[in-house]
Every structure is written in structure tokens, then in C-alpha cells.
Amino acid sequence: PALTSVRFSPVSGTTSPMLAFSEGPLRDLAPVALRNGALFGHEAWQWLGVLVAALLAYPLGRIGSGIAVRVGTFFAKKTSPPFDDAIVLAARRPVRLLVGAVAFREATELLELGPVLDKVLGHVSFTLLLFAFAWFVSRVLEVGAEWAEQRADGKNDEIRTRALRTQIVLIRRIATAALV
């Protein structure tokens, strides 16, 4: 059964269906009880699909970030400075969010959603991607600040070391505020 809402176009003088349920492969797999009726322009199987996509995004994010961290650690251990090792470990959770957001978006693409809900979920996914990127940059700034502080601790001049720590804290706070 298709939803038969129509929209009149004053430009062309014709009517066109606003939203019609397609006979796609996922809809055909859904039980008949989930295909009958609509809530806010979407069938129950589509709403259930959005919920399942959201629930599966987290474990997929964990698996994806686990693989990415293992690969990153493998290559980072082949270099001599420990800075890249720390960045790989710091990136673990932001990459988890990034992979989860991408998995959620890709899963919702399969659900044949209407344009409004698809746009809303697209904005949610994009916002999560931006948050993951900002979180990653914030973690890299943190690692960089710790690395600079460790290098400053090796010097014997206490006054210069304290001045450098103050500068590092200030730069990190300004960069974090700019990022936010």
C-alpha cells in the first residue's frame, strides 16, 4: 500500500505524490503488520529500522575504531618518536564516534525514508561527524601540550619551564575555544 498524499504545484498546474511508499527490498522483507498504517508519513518498519540503525551504530563504531587503532598502532610502533603512538591512542574514542555516525547514516539510507526525516537524520549524522572531528583535534592538542610540557621539564631553568607551561596552557585553551 502506498501513501497517497498529493501536492499541487502552482507553477506547472499539476499534482504530484508527496510521499509514496516504494516496493523496495527492505519493505518486502518487513512483516505485513509493520507495513500497514503510517505514523508521521512513515511505516512502522521504517521507524523500527531507524531505531535498529541507532542501536547498531555503537557496536559497529567500536569494531571500526578497534580495527583503525590496531592498524594505527602497528604503523606508529614502526617509528621512533612516541608522539604518534599517543595520537593513535587519543583518537580511539573520536574515531568510534565517527565510524558510528557513518554506520548510522549508511543504515538509514537503506530505509527509503521520506525527504524530511532523511534530511533530519542527515543533519544529526553530520553534527556527530563534526563533533567527532572537533573531539579528535582537541585530543591532538592535548597530546601536543603534554609532549611540549615533557620536553620543557627536561630543562634545568625552572622559570623558563614555568613560563613555557603557562604559554602551552594558554595556547591550548585558545585553540579549544576557537575549535568550539
BELSUL-V221858 format. One record per helix or strand of 2 or more residues. SS is the DSSP state (A for helix, B for strand). FROM is the first residue (numbers start at 1). LEN is the number of residues. Records with the same first field share a line. If there is no record, write none. Layout:
BEGIN
SS = FROM-LEN ; FROM-LEN
END
This chain:
BEGIN
B = 5-5 ; 14-6
A = 25-5 ; 32-4 ; 44-33 ; 83-27 ; 115-39 ; 158-22
END
